[in-house]
Every structure is written in structure tokens, then in C-alpha cells.
Amino acid sequence: MKTKFDIGDFVDSLTIPAATEALVARMRARRQSMNITQKDLASRSGVSYASVRRFELLGEISLQSLLKIAMALDCLEDFNMLFRLPAVTNLKDL
């Protein structure tokens, strides 16, 4: 049973827990579609099995380990999309 509440449960807004959950789900789906076990992913990525497992269970992982996993799943390039859009500081700029 879920014991913690996320504001995203009540308001249509992306939150860190929701983004984490979605990221984990996409990574797990990618791993499974490639027929790779958690242990295989750990071996291919150089990330410990415990870290892979913790990421899939709790969403906790270091950035370096996440990048290694992304490389092992052939999606490291996806990280190039982060922070590409300029920050909006004034609505007149839109």
C-alpha cells in the first residue's frame, strides 16, 4: 500500500517522484524488451547488481551509474536532450 502522497496525485503537475517512476518504468521496459535480466544489465553496464535492483525498486541511482545503464541499453544519446531548451524568464519571450 502506498503510504506517501505526491502532489501529482491530486494536481496535474509533473513531480520528481512521478518523473522518477516514469523513468524507471521506461528503463525496465527497455531492458525487458531486449530480454536482458537485471544481472545481465549489471554485467553489461559495469554497475553493480544491487544498484540496478535499487534503481528499479526505489528509483535511486547515481548519475554515473544511470549513464552507464543508458549506454548498455543503447540510449545514452537520449541524455543530449536534457536542458536543451532555453529557460523561459519572461512570458513576452514566448
Backbone bond lengths (Angstrom), bond angles and torsions (degrees), N, CA, C in turn:
res aa  C-N    CA-C-N  psi(-1)  N-CA   C-N-CA  omega(-1)  CA-C   N-CA-C  phi
1 M - - - 1.452 - - 1.528 109.55 -
2 K 1.302 115.68 138.27 1.460 121.45 -179.71 1.526 108.84 -74.37
3 T 1.335 116.55 122.67 1.461 120.03 -178.44 1.516 112.94 -103.81
4 K 1.325 118.15 -18.03 1.459 121.06 178.91 1.512 109.10 -104.77
5 F 1.306 115.82 142.99 1.456 120.80 177.66 1.517 109.53 -104.30
6 D 1.316 115.17 148.02 1.450 123.00 178.00 1.524 106.75 -119.03
7 I 1.318 117.78 136.70 1.464 120.79 -179.37 1.525 110.25 -55.97
8 G 1.334 116.55 -27.77 1.453 121.01 177.44 1.525 113.12 -65.01
9 D 1.346 116.83 -16.22 1.463 120.39 175.59 1.523 110.98 -70.74
10 F 1.319 116.59 -20.51 1.461 121.38 -173.67 1.526 113.74 -116.67
11 V 1.313 116.83 -24.94 1.459 122.55 -176.00 1.525 108.11 -128.78
12 D 1.322 116.47 141.06 1.458 120.51 178.97 1.530 109.22 -73.88
13 S 1.319 115.11 85.00 1.452 121.03 -178.04 1.524 108.51 -151.01
14 L 1.315 116.48 134.59 1.453 120.35 177.52 1.512 109.25 -74.03
15 T 1.310 115.82 130.11 1.455 121.68 179.10 1.523 108.97 -120.12
16 I 1.305 116.44 167.34 1.464 120.15 178.93 1.525 111.06 -60.44
17 P 1.335 119.43 -47.29 1.473 118.14 177.98 1.535 112.76 -59.93
18 A 1.323 117.77 -40.09 1.466 120.44 179.93 1.526 111.03 -67.54
19 A 1.322 117.48 -41.56 1.462 121.31 178.53 1.527 110.25 -64.74
20 T 1.328 116.71 -40.48 1.462 121.50 178.26 1.517 110.53 -62.75
21 E 1.321 115.92 -47.10 1.468 120.89 -179.62 1.529 110.90 -60.47
22 A 1.316 117.21 -42.02 1.461 121.24 179.49 1.529 111.12 -67.20
23 L 1.331 117.37 -40.19 1.457 121.53 178.56 1.525 110.80 -63.21
24 V 1.315 116.23 -45.58 1.465 120.85 178.69 1.528 110.00 -61.01
25 A 1.323 116.97 -43.68 1.469 120.81 -179.26 1.531 110.91 -62.32
26 R 1.352 116.69 -41.66 1.468 119.54 179.06 1.525 111.27 -66.89
27 M 1.328 117.18 -40.89 1.460 120.25 179.25 1.525 110.01 -65.19
28 R 1.318 117.77 -44.23 1.465 121.44 -179.92 1.542 109.99 -62.45
29 A 1.328 116.58 -44.16 1.466 120.36 179.47 1.531 110.53 -62.13
30 R 1.329 116.40 -41.14 1.472 120.66 178.62 1.522 110.05 -63.10
31 R 1.330 116.38 -46.36 1.471 121.42 179.18 1.520 110.45 -59.25
32 Q 1.318 116.53 -47.24 1.461 120.82 -177.58 1.529 111.65 -67.86
33 S 1.341 117.54 -36.75 1.470 119.93 179.14 1.523 111.29 -65.92
34 M 1.333 116.22 -24.29 1.455 121.24 177.89 1.532 111.42 -91.68
35 N 1.334 116.02 4.77 1.477 122.35 -178.69 1.523 112.08 55.33
36 I 1.329 115.35 45.82 1.466 121.88 179.38 1.522 107.98 -112.89
37 T 1.312 116.71 129.38 1.462 120.67 175.90 1.519 109.50 -80.56
38 Q 1.319 116.06 167.59 1.470 119.73 176.28 1.522 110.51 -59.75
39 K 1.321 116.97 -40.33 1.469 120.51 179.62 1.525 111.03 -66.54
40 D 1.330 117.23 -39.89 1.473 120.22 176.38 1.521 110.83 -63.03
41 L 1.337 116.23 -42.50 1.464 120.32 179.47 1.523 110.37 -62.55
42 A 1.312 116.56 -41.28 1.462 120.29 177.91 1.526 110.39 -59.68
43 S 1.315 116.35 -44.84 1.460 121.13 -179.39 1.525 111.57 -66.02
44 R 1.325 117.40 -44.34 1.475 121.72 -178.35 1.523 112.46 -68.20
45 S 1.337 116.20 -33.30 1.465 120.10 -174.08 1.525 113.46 -93.22
46 G 1.322 116.75 -20.12 1.462 119.35 -174.89 1.520 112.43 80.89
47 V 1.326 116.54 11.48 1.464 123.01 176.98 1.523 106.75 -98.19
48 S 1.304 117.35 139.99 1.463 119.07 -177.76 1.525 110.88 -62.11
49 Y 1.327 114.75 149.85 1.465 120.85 177.06 1.525 110.06 -57.39
50 A 1.328 117.09 -39.99 1.466 120.86 -179.87 1.528 110.81 -61.30
51 S 1.328 117.56 -38.12 1.467 120.48 179.39 1.523 111.45 -69.84
52 V 1.328 116.95 -40.78 1.468 120.45 177.21 1.524 109.29 -61.69
53 R 1.314 115.56 -46.33 1.467 120.77 -179.22 1.532 111.18 -62.93
54 R 1.335 116.71 -44.81 1.466 121.34 179.53 1.531 110.73 -61.76
55 F 1.325 116.84 -39.31 1.462 120.15 177.84 1.526 110.83 -62.53
56 E 1.326 116.68 -45.85 1.462 118.79 -179.44 1.527 112.72 -69.45
57 L 1.315 117.26 -29.12 1.472 120.08 -179.58 1.524 113.44 -86.96
58 L 1.326 116.84 -42.32 1.467 121.18 -171.63 1.526 114.23 -117.63
59 G 1.311 116.85 -12.44 1.462 119.66 -177.93 1.510 112.76 77.15
60 E 1.317 117.36 19.43 1.466 121.53 -178.19 1.525 109.83 -106.29
61 I 1.355 115.64 127.21 1.467 120.58 179.08 1.523 108.45 -166.38
62 S 1.316 116.23 152.59 1.464 119.17 175.49 1.523 109.09 -77.54
63 L 1.299 116.45 157.45 1.464 120.78 178.97 1.527 110.35 -60.97
64 Q 1.319 117.86 -44.01 1.465 120.90 -179.73 1.525 111.39 -59.52
65 S 1.319 116.80 -42.22 1.465 120.43 179.00 1.522 111.00 -67.52
66 L 1.316 117.30 -38.86 1.455 120.59 178.31 1.531 110.62 -63.96
67 L 1.315 117.10 -40.45 1.464 120.93 177.50 1.527 111.33 -64.74
68 K 1.317 117.32 -39.26 1.474 120.87 177.53 1.522 110.72 -64.52
69 I 1.319 116.76 -40.97 1.467 120.98 177.45 1.525 109.89 -64.00
70 A 1.336 116.55 -44.26 1.461 120.55 178.76 1.526 110.76 -59.35
71 M 1.322 117.48 -40.48 1.459 120.55 178.91 1.533 109.84 -65.35
72 A 1.315 117.60 -42.07 1.468 120.76 179.96 1.528 111.44 -65.29
73 L 1.337 117.08 -28.40 1.466 121.46 179.34 1.531 111.93 -95.63
74 D 1.325 116.28 10.84 1.461 123.29 177.66 1.530 112.69 57.82
75 C 1.332 116.12 43.79 1.467 118.91 176.28 1.538 111.37 -139.56
76 L 1.315 116.25 27.69 1.461 120.59 177.65 1.526 110.98 -61.40
77 E 1.315 116.76 -33.95 1.467 121.95 -179.27 1.534 111.90 -58.58
78 D 1.330 117.25 -27.48 1.470 120.82 179.90 1.529 112.05 -57.63
79 F 1.312 117.33 -28.18 1.462 120.28 -178.61 1.527 112.14 -69.39
80 N 1.324 117.35 -18.76 1.467 120.19 177.39 1.524 112.30 -67.96
81 M 1.310 117.70 -15.60 1.460 121.26 179.38 1.529 112.53 -82.01
82 L 1.311 117.64 -16.97 1.466 120.98 -179.40 1.524 111.28 -67.07
83 F 1.310 115.92 135.62 1.467 123.44 173.59 1.527 113.80 62.87
84 R 1.325 118.24 22.36 1.471 120.91 -179.31 1.515 112.42 -79.30
85 L 1.316 116.53 -33.59 1.456 119.10 -178.43 1.518 110.41 -75.18
86 P 1.316 117.83 140.40 1.471 119.39 178.17 1.531 109.58 -66.97
87 A 1.294 115.98 145.54 1.471 121.00 178.12 1.529 108.78 -69.04
88 V 1.322 115.80 134.57 1.474 120.51 176.86 1.516 107.59 -85.12
89 T 1.317 115.17 118.99 1.465 119.92 179.61 1.510 112.06 -112.36
90 N 1.350 115.22 -12.64 1.445 119.53 -179.34 1.524 107.98 -148.11
91 L 1.329 117.01 128.81 1.459 120.61 -179.05 1.519 112.28 -61.98
92 K 1.309 118.48 -24.29 1.477 122.20 178.30 1.526 110.83 -65.78
93 D 1.346 116.27 -23.94 1.457 120.97 -179.27 1.536 111.64 -72.19
94 L 1.311 117.21 -17.78 1.463 120.26 -178.95 1.483 107.98 -80.88
